[in-house]
Amino acid sequence: SQELEQSPQSLIVQEGKNLTINCTSSKTLYGLYWYKQKYGEGLIFLMMLQKGGEEKSHEKITAKLDEKKQQSSLHITASQPSHAGIYLCGADKNRGSTLGRLYFGRGTQLTVWP
Amino acid sequence: DSGVTQTPKHLITATGQRVTLRCSPRSGDLSVYWYQQSLDQGLQFLIQYYNGEERAKGNILERFSAQQFPDLHSELNLSSLELGDSALYFCASSLRDSRFYNEQFFGPGTRLTVL
């Protein structure tokens, strides 16, 4: 079955530190999505990556899809308490005419202490 | 605020009952997706509609059904509820249909508790 493995499962960093969250698949990723979730709340869309080697940034968050399209990383520079939450990677189950059936990793719980 | 609204926010009911969850997509979005998030299963895709038509099915139980109405709002009906159906149910919407990669915007969710 298709699975997305996220690592680490949880991360505790001091404010101002950089951090990286990884999302790995055993199969080719055709569409890779990063979301942030506050516990018990809805998901906030961060970025979508499609092409191997693609890199996108928004404020202090950068996401990259590797050339082989089997791993994505999310990097936060100079972390702040507002970055705390659960980061989820999601991917399209198929390619072609049935996109949108996203399957998700189990998430990375990020805590940023001042 | 994603622009996707879901009601109710919380729902507490008993086993064997039936409930309806409602979702209004972002203005202009034609696709609606339903997901279930539980501690043991994580976030799982249930079903997708585009402009009133069912487009894709995921891990949706036969006791569950959904539809999208002409005004594009969607309802997820859960019947013969079991304890294991307790979860957060999310609706998401996107502009285009399933032939295209497009970001999905999630609503705040409905927390269902089955007692």
Interface residues (C-beta under 8 A of the other chain):
Chain A: Y30 G31 Y33 Y35 G40 E41 G42 L43 I44 F45 M48 Q50 L88 G90 D92 K93 G96 S97 T98 L99 G100 R101 L102 Y103 F104 G105 R106 G107
Chain B: S2 V4 S31 Y33 Y35 G42 L43 Q44 F45 Q48 R55 A56 G58 L88 F90 A92 S94 D97 S98 R99 F100 Y101 N102 E103 Q104 F105 F106 G107 P108 G109 R111
